[in-house]
Amino acid sequence: MYWIADVSVHVKELRTLFYQRGSGARGVVFTSLLALLAAVLQSMGNFFPGIGYVLSALSTMPIVLLCCMLSIRYGCLGYLAAFFLLLIIQRGEAFVFPFTTGLLGIGLGSAFQSFSHSQNNKSER
């Protein structure tokens, strides 16, 4: 429980800092940068065979970060943006991402966010 409490505090601080200092444009820019990172990591398997397949599995990370740090809405927006970028970059990976690593990222991010909310509600009681 220590690990989850520590991470959720840092994510909560980043979220409040992001919303206090930032505007809607900052959220869209941050989402697009992480969607670009997800698309590039997903397409690494075809660019660099071997080590690229290991890096391709990391394409879940930016979507999870978006869901945890900002909101599930921004996570879904990044998921769609990464999918459309993959349609432009590599069509073969565009059909793999939405059904495997992209959905895994949204699922993990929303689970982490709901779990941290349930932990915060228990600590407030």
Number of C-alpha atoms within 10 A of each C-alpha: 6 6 7 12 14 10 12 20 13 12 18 15 12 14 15 14 11 15 13 9 8 11 10 8 9 13 16 14 11 15 25 18 16 23 27 21 18 29 30 20 22 30 23 21 18 14 14 12 10 11 11 17 17 14 16 22 16 17 27 26 20 27 32 28 22 27 25 25 22 22 17 20 13 21 28 19 19 29 31 15 20 30 25 16 18 25 15 10 14 17 14 12 19 20 13 14 23 17 10 12 21 28 17 18 25 26 18 19 25 20 15 18 21 13 14 20 13 11 15 14 10 9 9 6 5
